[in-house]
Amino acid sequence: MGAWLVLEKWMTPKLFEDTQSEDEYYLAHDMDEERYEEKIKTHRAEFITEGDFVKIAALGFNIVRIPVPYFIFNDRPPFIGCIAELDRAFNWAEANGLKILIDLHTSPYNQNAFDNGGISGVCKWAQHPEEVDFVLSVLMRLAGRYKARNGLWGIEILNEPLTPKMWDIIKPQEQFPPREEKMAEGSAPISFDFLYNFYTKAYNELRMVLPKDKVIVLHDGFDLSMWKDFFQGQNFDNVMLDIHHYLVFDKDPSTENLKGYTAHLKQLGEQISEVSQYVPVVTGEWSLFNHFISKLTPNPLHAKDPLERAEQEAEIKAFYESLWEASVSAWNNGEGYFYWTYKLNIDTVNEPEKFGMDCWDLSRALAKRWGHI
């Protein structure tokens, strides 16, 4: 359930109109307090409602992953907290037979330099012990508040901490340039030694509060190979390792076709199966979005001949159906999957440059029968 309580500009661009903001941090700092509060509260009230939980349950899903910000408890001005919205989500989920995975998605000074970490181009959270402690306090307050709720499936300690190998591959500060060089100065990936220690401490503190039937989820830092010794050396109860995988970030052009994607996903499924021997694995984020779709066919909306348009749409549908099956087959080597994301507030019809982005939106993908539950 991205773009509701944690914002990303590309997912809800209208929220960022008439500002120079590229991320949630600067949106809060660029606008005057009254206008910012009105815009944020209106978005939260309208973007996700009770009706969405009814639809999600009717589609056949059983768990909703809800990203929340570090300022959820309204104690980090100028940001506006959102604990009331999460309370309502629990009521909606329980009324419709759904569970919730609370995902702490952002941290002060960011844990990955992505825009989804709160501030683009900055990754210094792990370098500030007081902010590491603050994140732990947020997790503990969330655990204390929802520990007895039937709707709580689990808590994810931190979304997408970026570790050294992937830092070098992704080059996040090139993709998400910092607005203020001074703010970004000293940014660096998060070491596995730090992450192992942080996860262990967070687990121990959370497990003192959470019942054993509530899952504690740890993101793999984008490196599935680094966890065998860690988990074999621990005695954790009800822990899962979260992986995120997007075909759009695979950089080998020779594999950017259905055959290449299918082979890649099959190999990834084998890796998941291997890792699952020592820790349960869940795919916490994935999407049908990929580079090949733009090469597959022109935008069918541009086709003047209805028959040509129908043929192009059928080609797209067949491609996505096959990609969905290959993806889900890989994820089912683990415990299951969460699609990113439930819905977007973008216009892929009147804004041609957004063609193909509709497959980030699960509600549209299922409505177009590109996949099924």
C-alpha positions in Angstrom: 0.0 0.0 0.0 2.6 2.5 -1.2 2.1 6.3 -1.6 -0.5 6.5 1.2 1.4 7.2 4.4 4.8 7.4 2.8 5.0 9.5 -0.3 7.0 9.1 -3.6 6.6 11.8 -6.2 6.3 9.5 -9.2 3.4 7.7 -7.5 1.3 10.8 -6.6 2.8 13.6 -8.7 -0.1 16.0 -8.2 0.8 16.2 -4.5 4.1 17.8 -5.6 2.7 20.2 -8.1 3.7 23.9 -7.7 6.7 22.9 -5.6 10.4 22.2 -6.3 10.2 19.1 -4.1 11.4 15.8 -5.3 10.7 13.9 -2.1 8.7 13.9 1.1 11.4 15.7 3.2 11.4 18.7 1.0 7.7 18.7 0.4 7.2 19.4 4.1 9.9 22.0 4.2 9.0 23.9 0.9 5.3 24.5 1.7 3.9 26.7 4.4 2.6 24.8 7.3 -1.2 25.3 6.7 -1.1 24.4 3.0 1.1 21.3 3.7 -1.2 20.0 6.4 -4.3 20.5 4.2 -2.7 18.7 1.3 -1.4 15.8 3.3 -4.5 15.2 5.3 -6.7 15.4 2.2 -4.5 12.9 0.4 -4.6 10.4 3.3 -8.3 10.7 3.6 -9.0 10.1 -0.1 -6.3 7.9 -1.4 -7.1 4.8 0.7 -10.6 4.2 2.2 -12.6 1.4 3.7 -13.7 0.5 0.2 -10.1 -0.4 -0.8 -9.9 -3.0 2.0 -13.2 -4.5 0.9 -11.8 -4.8 -2.7 -8.5 -6.2 -1.6 -10.2 -8.9 0.5 -12.6 -9.6 -2.4 -9.7 -10.1 -4.8 -8.4 -12.9 -2.6 -5.5 -11.3 -0.8 -4.9 -12.1 2.9 -2.2 -9.5 4.0 -1.7 -5.8 3.4 1.9 -4.4 3.8 1.5 -0.8 4.9 4.6 1.4 4.7 4.8 4.0 7.5 7.2 6.9 8.1 9.5 7.4 11.1 7.4 10.4 12.1 4.2 8.3 12.4 3.7 9.4 16.0 3.8 13.1 15.1 7.0 13.9 17.0 9.3 15.1 14.2 8.1 18.5 13.0 7.3 19.8 10.4 6.1 16.3 9.3 2.5 15.3 10.2 2.0 12.0 12.0 -0.4 9.3 10.7 -1.0 7.0 13.6 -4.8 7.7 13.3 -4.8 6.5 9.7 -3.0 3.3 10.7 -5.5 2.7 13.5 -8.3 3.0 10.9 -6.5 0.6 8.6 -6.5 -2.0 11.4 -10.2 -1.6 11.9 -10.8 -1.9 8.2 -8.5 -4.9 7.9 -10.0 -6.8 10.8 -13.6 -6.1 9.5 -12.6 -7.7 6.2 -10.6 -10.7 7.4 -7.2 -9.2 6.4 -3.9 -9.0 8.3 -1.4 -6.1 8.3 2.4 -6.1 8.0 3.6 -2.8 9.4 6.7 -1.7 7.4 8.9 1.0 8.8 9.7 2.5 5.4 11.8 5.6 6.2 14.4 6.8 8.8 15.9 10.1 9.7 18.8 10.9 7.3 17.6 7.9 5.2 18.8 4.3 5.1 19.3 4.0 1.3 19.5 7.4 -0.5 16.4 6.6 -2.5 13.4 8.9 -2.6 11.4 6.2 -0.8 13.6 6.6 2.2 12.3 10.1 2.8 15.1 12.3 1.4 16.8 11.7 -2.0 20.6 11.3 -2.2 21.2 11.1 1.5 22.2 7.9 3.4 23.5 8.7 6.9 20.9 7.3 9.4 23.3 4.5 10.5 25.9 7.1 11.3 23.7 8.8 13.9 23.4 6.7 17.1 20.6 8.9 18.4 18.6 8.3 15.3 19.2 4.6 15.4 17.8 4.6 18.9 14.9 6.8 17.7 14.0 4.2 15.0 14.1 1.5 17.7 11.7 3.6 19.8 9.3 3.9 16.9 9.3 0.1 16.4 8.7 -0.5 20.1 5.8 2.0 20.2 4.2 0.3 17.2 4.7 -3.1 18.7 3.1 -1.9 22.0 0.2 -0.3 20.3 -0.8 -3.2 18.1 0.6 -6.3 19.8 -2.9 -7.6 20.9 -4.6 -6.8 17.6 -5.9 -9.8 15.7 -5.1 -7.8 12.5 -1.4 -7.6 13.1 0.6 -10.2 11.1 3.9 -8.7 11.8 6.4 -5.8 11.8 9.1 -5.1 9.3 12.1 -3.6 11.0 13.3 -1.3 8.2 12.7 -1.1 4.5 15.6 -1.5 2.0 18.7 -0.6 3.9 21.3 -0.3 1.2 24.4 -2.4 1.6 27.8 -1.9 -0.1 27.6 -4.2 -3.1 24.3 -2.8 -4.2 25.3 0.7 -3.4 28.1 0.3 -6.0 25.7 -1.3 -8.6 22.7 1.0 -8.1 24.7 4.3 -7.5 21.7 5.8 -5.7 23.1 9.4 -5.6 23.2 9.4 -9.4 19.6 8.2 -9.7 18.4 10.4 -6.8 20.7 13.4 -6.7 20.8 15.2 -3.4 19.3 18.7 -3.4 21.8 20.0 -0.8 25.3 18.7 -1.2 26.1 19.6 2.5 23.1 17.5 3.6 24.4 14.5 1.6 28.0 14.9 2.6 29.3 11.7 4.3 26.6 9.5 2.9 27.6 5.8 2.7 26.1 2.3 2.4 25.1 0.5 5.5 27.6 -2.3 6.4 26.4 -5.8 7.1 28.1 -5.7 10.5 25.9 -2.8 11.5 22.8 -4.4 10.0 23.4 -7.7 11.7 23.8 -5.9 15.1 20.8 -3.6 14.5 18.5 -6.4 13.5 19.6 -8.6 16.4 18.9 -5.7 18.9 15.6 -4.8 17.3 14.5 -8.4 17.2 15.4 -8.9 20.9 13.5 -5.8 22.0 10.5 -6.4 19.8 10.1 -10.1 20.8 9.9 -8.9 24.4 6.7 -7.2 23.4 5.3 -9.0 20.5 3.6 -12.5 20.9 5.4 -15.3 19.1 2.6 -15.6 16.6 3.5 -12.1 15.2 6.2 -12.2 12.5 9.3 -10.0 12.6 10.5 -9.3 9.1 14.1 -8.4 8.1 15.0 -7.0 4.7 18.0 -8.6 3.1 19.8 -5.3 2.1 19.5 -6.5 -1.5 22.0 -9.3 -1.0 20.4 -12.7 -0.5 23.8 -14.4 -0.2 24.8 -12.7 3.0 22.4 -14.3 5.5 23.2 -18.0 5.9 25.8 -17.6 8.7 23.7 -14.9 10.4 20.6 -17.0 10.7 22.3 -20.2 11.5 24.0 -18.4 14.4 20.7 -17.1 15.9 17.8 -18.6 17.8 15.0 -16.5 16.4 11.3 -17.2 16.7 9.0 -16.5 13.8 11.3 -14.4 11.6 11.2 -13.9 7.8 13.8 -12.5 5.4 12.3 -10.0 3.0 13.6 -9.7 -0.6 12.6 -7.1 -3.1 13.0 -7.8 -6.8 12.2 -5.6 -9.8 13.0 -6.7 -13.4 13.4 -3.1 -14.4 16.6 -2.8 -12.4 18.3 -5.8 -14.1 20.7 -4.1 -16.5 21.6 -6.8 -19.0 19.9 -5.8 -22.3 20.3 -9.3 -23.7 17.8 -10.6 -21.2 15.2 -8.0 -21.6 12.6 -10.2 -23.2 10.1 -12.8 -22.0 12.6 -15.7 -22.4 15.3 -13.8 -20.5 13.0 -12.7 -17.8 11.6 -16.2 -17.3 15.0 -17.8 -17.1 16.1 -15.1 -14.6 13.1 -15.6 -12.4 13.5 -19.4 -12.5 17.1 -18.9 -11.2 15.9 -16.5 -8.5 13.3 -19.0 -7.4 16.0 -21.6 -7.0 18.0 -19.2 -4.8 14.9 -18.5 -2.7 14.4 -22.2 -2.2 18.0 -22.6 -1.1 17.8 -19.7 1.4 14.5 -21.0 2.7 16.3 -24.0 4.2 17.6 -21.8 7.0 15.1 -18.9 7.1 11.6 -18.4 5.6 11.7 -16.0 2.7 9.0 -13.6 1.6 9.0 -11.4 -1.5 8.0 -8.1 0.1 8.0 -6.1 -3.2 7.8 -7.0 -6.9 6.1 -5.7 -10.0 5.4 -6.5 -13.6 7.1 -3.3 -14.7 10.1 -3.8 -17.0 12.0 -2.3 -19.9 10.9 -4.7 -22.6 7.2 -3.5 -22.6 8.2 -0.3 -24.4 9.9 -2.4 -27.1 7.1 -5.0 -27.4 4.6 -2.7 -29.1 3.7 1.0 -29.5 1.2 2.5 -27.2 -2.1 0.9 -28.4 -3.9 4.1 -27.7 -2.1 5.6 -30.7 -3.5 2.9 -33.1 -6.2 4.4 -35.3 -7.4 1.0 -36.5 -9.6 -0.7 -33.9 -8.4 -4.1 -35.0 -4.7 -3.0 -34.8 -5.4 -1.6 -31.3 -7.0 -4.9 -30.2 -4.1 -6.9 -31.5 -1.6 -4.7 -29.7 -3.6 -4.9 -26.4 -3.8 -8.7 -26.8 0.0 -8.9 -27.3 0.6 -6.9 -24.1 -1.9 -9.0 -22.1 -0.3 -12.2 -23.2 3.2 -10.9 -22.3 2.1 -9.8 -18.8 0.2 -13.0 -18.2 3.3 -15.0 -18.9 5.5 -12.7 -16.8 3.0 -12.9 -13.9 3.1 -16.7 -13.9 6.9 -16.8 -14.0 7.1 -14.3 -11.2 4.6 -15.9 -8.9 6.2 -19.3 -9.6 9.5 -17.9 -8.3 8.1 -16.2 -5.2 6.1 -19.3 -4.2 9.5 -21.0 -3.5 9.2 -18.9 -0.4 6.3 -18.0 1.8 4.5 -15.7 -0.6 4.6 -12.2 -2.0 3.4 -8.6 -1.7 2.8 -6.7 -5.0 4.1 -3.1 -5.2 1.8 -1.4 -5.2 -1.9 -1.5 -4.7 -2.7 1.7 -6.6 -1.1 4.8 -8.1 -2.5 8.3 -8.7 -1.1 8.7 -12.3 -2.7 9.1 -15.7 -1.3 6.7 -18.3 -3.9 7.7 -21.0 -3.6 11.5 -21.2 0.1 11.5 -20.4 1.8 9.3 -23.1 5.2 9.4 -21.3 3.6 7.3 -18.6 2.7 4.5 -20.9 3.6 1.1 -19.4 3.6 2.5 -15.8 0.1 1.1 -15.2 1.6 -2.3 -14.4 3.0 -0.8 -11.2 -0.6 -0.6 -10.1 -2.0 -3.9 -9.0 -5.7 -2.8 -9.2 -5.2 -1.9 -12.9 -3.2 -5.1 -13.6 -5.9 -7.3 -12.2 -8.7 -5.3 -13.8 -7.0 -5.8 -17.2 -6.5 -9.5 -16.3 -2.7 -9.5 -16.6 -2.5 -11.6 -13.5 -4.8 -13.4 -11.1 -4.9 -14.5 -7.4 
